[in-house]
Amino acid sequence: PSVLPQWLVLVAGQQVDNTRISAAGCLGELCAFLTEEELSAVLQQCLLADVSGIDWMVRHGRSLALSVAVNVTPNRLCAGRYSSEVQDMILSNAVADRIPIAVSGIRGMGFLMKHHIETGGGQLPAKLSSLFIKCLQNPSSDVRLVAEKMIWWANKDPLPPLDPQAIKPILKALLDNTKDKNTVVRAYSDQAIVNLLKMRQGEEMLQSLCKILDGASLEVLNECNRRSLKKLASQADLAEQVDDTILT
């Protein structure tokens, strides 16, 4: 590989947060432009390499870079020879003990979700869906919040909707979070539900879900709809940036 990716790999393990985060973002973006040989080397030697025993800051930089790479070049990383390894590493990062690594892994899950929404005919891989639900139920409000933000972002219009049966378990977890003690978590659960159910396009998906939800979840959904969802659906969507390697 050329010198630039090697240098970025080194800097992505730096102890200074902003330096590490920026370098990791650059390394991830660069993956869209590397030759096949260079990409393979960066993935095997760095982004998909065994993390056992390495410093958490190095692992954090790698997890950030992998998430950005999945966002900018999903066709190279989420299909073909690397796809299963990439998904496994992102899911592994998302359950890391260190919250910054977990947060970057969950961002990667959101980028994966968007790829599957664009290519998967309304379905999500079972592992991805079930881990999103676990993240929405995590004791850490940081983890719950980033999971909600990524579901919101990955389901923005004009992306196609997920199948109602794929939406149902995620929706139930989001409905639980509409009662969260953290006000920001509550607010983003509403935003995620509006996008997941494509409510700015009408109530078709909402009605489809009403037919297959259990009584308790249906009651919460109807209450949320009256309280906030209808109003949010009548407003323009948020324009928040979800890539935290872009420093502002």
Salt bridges, closest charged atoms under 4 A:
ASP17 OD1 - ARG20 NH2 2.63
GLU36 OE1 - ARG76 NH2 3.13
ASP88 OD1 - LYS127 NZ 3.65
GLU118 OE2 - LYS114 NZ 3.24
ASP157 OD1 - LYS198 NZ 3.47
ASP180 OD2 - ARG144 NE 2.88
ASP190 OD1 - ARG227 NH2 3.74
ASP214 OD2 - LYS172 NZ 2.76
GLU223 OE2 - ARG227 NH1 3.87
ASP237 OD2 - LYS156 NZ 3.08
ASP237 OD1 - ARG200 NH1 3.76
GLU240 OE2 - LYS149 NZ 2.71
ASP244 OD2 - ARG107 NH1 2.98
